[in-house]
Amino acid sequence: MTVSLPLVVVLGFFAWAAVKFLGVRIWIVVLITLFGFWLSRTVLAPAIESGTRSGVDVVNGSHD
């Protein structure tokens, strides 16, 4: 069974859980989010995307 969720929903859940249960401050969540947007505009973006897709393939069990 494959469940398809937008990455934003998954990351939002983890951010909520970190603030609620781990005591992470909201400004740290905002800072990490802004850093992610900045990082996506750098030359590292293709490597990050490739690594993310590989990780998703491992979790889903699909081997191309």
Distance bins in CASP14 RR format, pairs under 12 A and 6 or more apart:
PFRMAT RR
TARGET T0000
AUTHOR 0000-0000-0000
RMODE 2
METHOD distances of the structure
MODEL  1
1 60 0 0 0 0 0 1 0 0 0 0 0
2 56 0 0 0 0 0 1 0 0 0 0 0
2 57 0 0 0 0 0 1 0 0 0 0 0
2 59 0 0 0 0 0 1 0 0 0 0 0
2 60 1 0 0 1 0 0 0 0 0 0 0
2 61 0 0 0 0 1 0 0 0 0 0 0
2 62 0 0 0 0 1 0 0 0 0 0 0
3 9 0 0 0 0 0 1 0 0 0 0 0
3 10 0 0 0 0 0 1 0 0 0 0 0
3 56 0 0 0 0 0 1 0 0 0 0 0
3 59 0 0 0 0 0 1 0 0 0 0 0
3 60 0 0 0 0 1 0 0 0 0 0 0
4 10 0 0 0 0 0 1 0 0 0 0 0
4 56 0 0 0 0 0 1 0 0 0 0 0
4 60 0 0 0 0 0 1 0 0 0 0 0
5 11 0 0 0 0 0 1 0 0 0 0 0
5 12 0 0 0 0 0 1 0 0 0 0 0
5 13 0 0 0 0 1 0 0 0 0 0 0
5 14 0 0 0 0 0 1 0 0 0 0 0
5 56 0 0 0 0 0 1 0 0 0 0 0
6 12 0 0 0 0 1 0 0 0 0 0 0
6 13 0 0 0 0 0 1 0 0 0 0 0
7 13 0 0 0 0 0 1 0 0 0 0 0
7 14 0 0 0 0 0 1 0 0 0 0 0
7 36 0 0 0 0 0 1 0 0 0 0 0
7 40 0 0 0 0 0 1 0 0 0 0 0
7 49 0 0 0 0 0 1 0 0 0 0 0
7 52 0 0 0 0 1 0 0 0 0 0 0
7 53 0 0 0 0 0 1 0 0 0 0 0
7 56 0 0 0 0 1 0 0 0 0 0 0
8 14 0 0 0 0 0 1 0 0 0 0 0
8 15 0 0 0 0 0 1 0 0 0 0 0
8 33 0 0 0 0 0 1 0 0 0 0 0
8 37 0 0 0 0 0 1 0 0 0 0 0
9 15 0 0 0 0 0 1 0 0 0 0 0
9 16 0 0 0 0 0 1 0 0 0 0 0
10 16 0 0 0 0 0 1 0 0 0 0 0
10 17 0 0 0 0 0 1 0 0 0 0 0
10 52 0 0 0 0 0 1 0 0 0 0 0
10 56 0 0 0 0 0 1 0 0 0 0 0
10 59 0 0 0 0 0 1 0 0 0 0 0
11 17 0 0 0 0 0 1 0 0 0 0 0
11 18 0 0 0 0 0 1 0 0 0 0 0
11 29 0 0 0 0 1 0 0 0 0 0 0
11 32 0 0 0 0 1 0 0 0 0 0 0
11 33 0 0 0 0 1 0 0 0 0 0 0
11 36 0 0 0 0 0 1 0 0 0 0 0
11 52 0 0 0 0 0 1 0 0 0 0 0
12 18 0 0 0 0 1 0 0 0 0 0 0
12 19 0 0 0 0 1 0 0 0 0 0 0
12 20 0 0 0 0 0 1 0 0 0 0 0
12 29 0 0 0 0 1 0 0 0 0 0 0
12 32 0 0 0 0 0 1 0 0 0 0 0
12 33 0 0 0 0 1 0 0 0 0 0 0
13 19 0 0 0 0 0 1 0 0 0 0 0
13 20 0 0 0 0 0 1 0 0 0 0 0
13 21 0 0 0 0 0 1 0 0 0 0 0
14 20 0 0 0 0 0 1 0 0 0 0 0
14 21 0 0 0 0 0 1 0 0 0 0 0
14 22 0 0 0 0 0 1 0 0 0 0 0
14 24 0 0 0 0 0 1 0 0 0 0 0
14 29 0 0 0 0 1 0 0 0 0 0 0
14 32 0 0 0 0 0 1 0 0 0 0 0
14 33 0 0 0 0 0 1 0 0 0 0 0
15 21 0 0 0 0 0 1 0 0 0 0 0
15 22 0 0 0 0 0 1 0 0 0 0 0
15 23 0 0 0 0 0 1 0 0 0 0 0
15 24 0 0 0 0 1 0 0 0 0 0 0
15 25 0 0 0 0 0 1 0 0 0 0 0
15 26 0 0 0 0 1 0 0 0 0 0 0
15 28 0 0 0 0 1 0 0 0 0 0 0
15 29 1 0 1 0 0 0 0 0 0 0 0
15 30 0 0 0 0 1 0 0 0 0 0 0
15 31 0 0 0 0 0 1 0 0 0 0 0
15 32 0 0 0 0 1 0 0 0 0 0 0
15 33 1 0 0 1 0 0 0 0 0 0 0
16 22 0 0 0 0 0 1 0 0 0 0 0
16 23 0 0 0 0 0 1 0 0 0 0 0
16 24 0 0 0 0 0 1 0 0 0 0 0
16 26 0 0 0 0 0 1 0 0 0 0 0
16 29 0 0 0 0 1 0 0 0 0 0 0
17 23 0 0 0 0 0 1 0 0 0 0 0
17 24 0 0 0 0 1 0 0 0 0 0 0
17 29 0 0 0 0 0 1 0 0 0 0 0
18 24 1 0 1 0 0 0 0 0 0 0 0
18 25 0 0 0 0 1 0 0 0 0 0 0
18 26 0 0 0 0 1 0 0 0 0 0 0
18 28 0 0 0 0 1 0 0 0 0 0 0
18 29 1 0 0 1 0 0 0 0 0 0 0
18 32 0 0 0 0 1 0 0 0 0 0 0
18 33 0 0 0 0 0 1 0 0 0 0 0
19 25 1 0 0 1 0 0 0 0 0 0 0
19 26 1 0 0 1 0 0 0 0 0 0 0
19 27 0 0 0 0 0 1 0 0 0 0 0
19 28 0 0 0 0 1 0 0 0 0 0 0
19 29 1 0 0 1 0 0 0 0 0 0 0
19 30 0 0 0 0 0 1 0 0 0 0 0
19 32 0 0 0 0 0 1 0 0 0 0 0
20 26 0 0 0 0 0 1 0 0 0 0 0
20 29 0 0 0 0 0 1 0 0 0 0 0
22 28 0 0 0 0 0 1 0 0 0 0 0
22 29 0 0 0 0 0 1 0 0 0 0 0
23 29 0 0 0 0 0 1 0 0 0 0 0
24 30 0 0 0 0 0 1 0 0 0 0 0
24 31 0 0 0 0 0 1 0 0 0 0 0
24 32 0 0 0 0 1 0 0 0 0 0 0
25 31 0 0 0 0 1 0 0 0 0 0 0
25 32 0 0 0 0 0 1 0 0 0 0 0
26 32 0 0 0 0 0 1 0 0 0 0 0
26 33 0 0 0 0 0 1 0 0 0 0 0
27 33 0 0 0 0 0 1 0 0 0 0 0
27 34 0 0 0 0 0 1 0 0 0 0 0
28 34 0 0 0 0 0 1 0 0 0 0 0
28 35 0 0 0 0 0 1 0 0 0 0 0
29 35 0 0 0 0 0 1 0 0 0 0 0
29 36 0 0 0 0 0 1 0 0 0 0 0
30 36 0 0 0 0 0 1 0 0 0 0 0
30 37 0 0 0 0 0 1 0 0 0 0 0
31 37 0 0 0 0 0 1 0 0 0 0 0
31 38 0 0 0 0 0 1 0 0 0 0 0
32 38 0 0 0 0 0 1 0 0 0 0 0
32 39 0 0 0 0 0 1 0 0 0 0 0
33 39 0 0 0 0 0 1 0 0 0 0 0
33 40 0 0 0 0 0 1 0 0 0 0 0
34 40 0 0 0 0 0 1 0 0 0 0 0
34 41 0 0 0 0 0 1 0 0 0 0 0
35 41 0 0 0 0 0 1 0 0 0 0 0
35 42 0 0 0 0 0 1 0 0 0 0 0
35 44 0 0 0 0 0 1 0 0 0 0 0
36 42 0 0 0 0 1 0 0 0 0 0 0
36 44 0 0 0 0 0 1 0 0 0 0 0
36 45 0 0 0 0 1 0 0 0 0 0 0
36 48 0 0 0 0 1 0 0 0 0 0 0
37 45 0 0 0 0 0 1 0 0 0 0 0
38 44 0 0 0 0 0 1 0 0 0 0 0
38 45 0 0 0 0 0 1 0 0 0 0 0
39 45 1 0 0 1 0 0 0 0 0 0 0
39 46 0 0 0 0 0 1 0 0 0 0 0
39 47 0 0 0 0 0 1 0 0 0 0 0
39 48 1 0 0 1 0 0 0 0 0 0 0
39 49 0 0 0 0 0 1 0 0 0 0 0
40 46 0 0 0 0 0 1 0 0 0 0 0
40 47 0 0 0 0 0 1 0 0 0 0 0
40 48 1 0 0 1 0 0 0 0 0 0 0
40 49 0 0 0 0 1 0 0 0 0 0 0
40 52 0 0 0 0 0 1 0 0 0 0 0
41 48 0 0 0 0 0 1 0 0 0 0 0
42 48 0 0 0 0 1 0 0 0 0 0 0
42 49 0 0 0 0 0 1 0 0 0 0 0
44 50 0 0 0 0 0 1 0 0 0 0 0
44 51 0 0 0 0 0 1 0 0 0 0 0
44 52 0 0 0 0 0 1 0 0 0 0 0
45 51 0 0 0 0 0 1 0 0 0 0 0
45 52 0 0 0 0 0 1 0 0 0 0 0
46 52 0 0 0 0 0 1 0 0 0 0 0
46 53 0 0 0 0 0 1 0 0 0 0 0
47 53 0 0 0 0 0 1 0 0 0 0 0
47 54 0 0 0 0 0 1 0 0 0 0 0
48 54 0 0 0 0 0 1 0 0 0 0 0
48 55 0 0 0 0 0 1 0 0 0 0 0
49 55 0 0 0 0 0 1 0 0 0 0 0
49 56 0 0 0 0 0 1 0 0 0 0 0
50 56 0 0 0 0 0 1 0 0 0 0 0
50 57 0 0 0 0 0 1 0 0 0 0 0
51 57 0 0 0 0 1 0 0 0 0 0 0
51 58 0 0 0 0 1 0 0 0 0 0 0
51 59 0 0 0 0 0 1 0 0 0 0 0
52 58 0 0 0 0 0 1 0 0 0 0 0
52 59 0 0 0 0 0 1 0 0 0 0 0
53 59 0 0 0 0 0 1 0 0 0 0 0
53 60 0 0 0 0 0 1 0 0 0 0 0
53 62 0 0 0 0 0 1 0 0 0 0 0
53 64 0 0 0 0 0 1 0 0 0 0 0
54 60 0 0 0 0 0 1 0 0 0 0 0
54 61 0 0 0 0 0 1 0 0 0 0 0
54 62 0 0 0 0 0 1 0 0 0 0 0
54 63 0 0 0 0 0 1 0 0 0 0 0
54 64 0 0 0 0 1 0 0 0 0 0 0
55 61 0 0 0 0 1 0 0 0 0 0 0
55 62 0 0 0 0 0 1 0 0 0 0 0
55 63 0 0 0 0 0 1 0 0 0 0 0
56 62 0 0 0 0 1 0 0 0 0 0 0
56 64 0 0 0 0 0 1 0 0 0 0 0
57 63 1 0 0 1 0 0 0 0 0 0 0
57 64 1 0 0 1 0 0 0 0 0 0 0
58 64 0 0 0 0 0 1 0 0 0 0 0
END
